[in-house]
Amino acid sequence: MKTLISRGSLAGVLCFVLLCSCKPTVKVEAPEKPITINMNVKIDHEIRVRLDKDIETMLDERKDIF
């Protein structure tokens, strides 16, 4: 029974040592070339206003509204 405990503790210690020795590394470096963003965007918009015939006649009659 004593050999099972020592083997289990030895395996635990070995796993612990292996896990502690594996350290991930992260490098943060500036790029060698500058970052370029090409934005060739064409924006077209069209606004349409449709008026009812009643409103059109009212605007024709009363030119002083606007």
N, C-alpha and C positions, 0 to 999 in steps of 0.2 A: 504494500500500500504506500510505503514511503517513496518508492520509485515513481509511482504515478503522480504524486504531488510534486516531486522535483521535476519530472518531465513536463507537467502542465505549467509549472511556474517558469521553467526554462523556455518553453514555447511562448509564453506570454511576454517574457522579457525580450525574447528575440523579435517577436512581432512589434513590440513597442520601439525597439531600437531601429528596426527597418522603417517603420512609419515616421519616426522622427528624423531619419536621415533624408527622406524625400521631401524636399522643400520646393514648392513651386516658385519660379522667379518671374517677375514682371518687369519688362523694360519699357521705359517711356522716353522716346527720342523724337526730336524734331525731324520732319521729313527733309530730305536733301533738296527736293524741288518744291517750289511754292505750289500751293493748291489753287487751281484755277477753276472757276465756275463760269461756263458759257451760258448766258441766258438770252437766247434769241426768241423773244416772245412778241407776238403781234396781237394786240388787243383791239378788237373791233366791237363796237356796240352801236346799236341803233335803237332809238326811242321813238315809239309810235303812239300818238294820242289820237283817239277816235272820239269824235263828239256826236252826240245825237243831233238830229236835224233841228230840234227845238232850241238847243243851246247854240247851234250855229246861227240860227236866225236872230236869236237874242244878241249875240255878239256883233252881228252885222248891223242891227238896229242901234245898239248903244256902243258906239266907238270910244266913248269916254271912260269905259270901265277900266281899261288898262292904260 
